[in-house]
Amino acid sequence: MSDDRYAEWDAAYVLGSLPPHERLEYERHLETCDRCAAAVAELVGLPGLLSKLPADQAVEIADPDGRRDTGSESTLASVAHRVRHRRRRRRIWVAATAAAAVV
């Protein structure tokens, strides 16, 4: 894990849950950190997707086994992590399917 104190701020920033002073601090950080800027770019569509998701499905994503997440991650970070993972898996699947079609 990186020792970058901003490494976990991407989802909170994209979803608008950072307090104003932290939002401004993070925006300044984004100007110089390509890794955090890429993480924000990857999540930028998340608010739109979540707004279309029924509440019961959002709860299922956050708690897929029906139990509350008791880990150290916030629910917001947990959902963002799952969305990233699913996007990566989908990209791999599309690339593999395209490669098979070419062959």
N, C-alpha and C positions, 0 to 999 in steps of 0.2 A: 504494500500500500504506500502511496506517496505521502510525503510529509507536507504536501501542499494543503494549507488550511482551507482552501477553496474547493478542493476536489469533490466534495459532496454538496456543493451549493447549486449545482446546475439545475436540478429538478425544481428546487424551491424558487429559483430565479424565474425559470420558464413559467411556472404556475402562479407567479405573483405573490408568493407567501413570505418573501424576505421583507423585513422592515425597511423603510425608506433609506436609512443611513447605510444599511448593509447592501441594499440594492445598488446604491451609488458606488460603494466600495468595490463590489463585485464587477460592476461595469468598468471601472478603472482597471481592475485586474484583467478583465477579458481583452483589453487593448494590448496586453503584453504576453498573454498565455495562450498559445495555439491549442494546447490540449483541452483547456476549459472551454475555449471558443468552439472547438469541434464538438464537445459534449453538449453544449447548448444548441448547436446547429442540429444535432441528432434528435434532440427532444422538442424542437420548436413546434412541431405539429401536435404534440401531446395535448395541449388544452382543447384544441378543436376536436380531437378524437374523444377525449373524455366527456366533452359536452354532449356528444351524440350517444354515449353509452348509458343505458338504463342503470339506475342505482344498484339494482340487485346484481347485475353483471359486474359492476365496479367492485362490489363487495367480494364477489367470487374471485376476481383477479387478485385482490388484496389478501384474501384468506382462502386459497384454493382447497385446503383440506378441511375447511369449516372451523378451524381454530384461530383464535386471535394471534397475530404475530407478536411474540413476546421478546424477540431479539432486540438488538440495539438499534437496528434501522427503523426509521420512522416509516409509517405506512406509505407516505408520499414517495420516499426514496425506494421503498420496496416495489411499488407499482412501476416507477420509472425503470428500475432494474429489470423487471419482468418484460416491460415493453421493449427495452433495448435487446434483451435476449431473444425475444420472438422475432424482432426485425432482423437480427443477424441470422437466425435459423431460416427465416423466409428467404433472405438474400442467397444463402448457400443453396437452398432447394431450387430457387429459380436459376442460378448459375449452373447447377448440376443438370437440370432439365434442359437448359439451352445447349449445354455441351453435348448431352446425349442426342439431342435433335440434330446437331451439326454432324455428329459422327454417323 
